[in-house]
């Protein structure tokens, strides 16, 4: 299983956004914020999308937080078991 963990602080903004891709080799991912699963989604899309918002959270407190993106499973006949993170904003 692939896992990406990012500790971060919110010194001036109020949130975080996970940018990633969609495509026919997509997989099922879960997003955890400060230890709790907050979102689960399937990255499968028949057409490739290079960079799109996959998760966004606003209204966060000005303190340290941790976001974890975890590969849960594959989906679709062309799915590959990998986790891809383009960027966080």
Long-range contacts (C-beta under 8 A, 24 or more apart in sequence): 1-70, 1-71, 1-72, 2-70, 2-71, 2-81, 2-82, 2-83, 3-68, 3-69, 3-70, 3-71, 3-83, 4-68, 4-69, 4-70, 4-83, 4-85, 5-66, 5-67, 5-68, 6-66, 6-67, 6-68, 6-88, 7-64, 7-65, 7-66, 8-64, 8-65, 8-66, 8-67, 8-88, 9-62, 9-63, 9-64, 9-65, 10-60, 10-61, 10-62, 10-63, 10-65, 11-62, 14-58, 14-59, 14-60, 15-56, 15-57, 15-58, 15-59, 15-60, 16-56, 16-57, 16-60, 16-65, 16-67, 16-88, 16-89, 17-53, 17-55, 17-56, 17-57, 17-88, 17-89, 18-53, 18-54, 18-55, 18-56, 18-67, 18-69, 18-85, 18-88, 19-51, 19-52, 19-53, 19-54, 19-85, 19-86, 19-87, 19-88, 19-89, 20-51, 20-52, 20-54, 20-84, 20-85, 20-86, 21-48, 21-49, 21-50, 21-51, 21-52, 21-84, 21-86, 22-48, 22-49, 22-52, 23-47, 23-48, 23-49, 24-48, 24-76, 24-78, 25-76, 25-78, 25-79, 25-80, 26-75, 26-76, 26-79, 27-71, 27-72, 27-73, 27-74, 27-75, 27-79, 27-80, 27-81, 27-82, 27-83, 28-71, 28-72, 28-73, 28-74, 28-75, 29-54, 29-69, 29-70, 29-71, 29-72, 29-83, 30-69, 30-70, 30-72, 31-55, 31-67, 31-68, 31-69, 31-70, 32-67, 32-68, 32-69, 32-70, 33-57, 33-65, 33-66, 33-67, 33-68, 34-65, 34-66, 35-66, 40-72, 42-75, 43-75, 44-75, 44-76, 44-79, 50-86, 51-86, 51-87
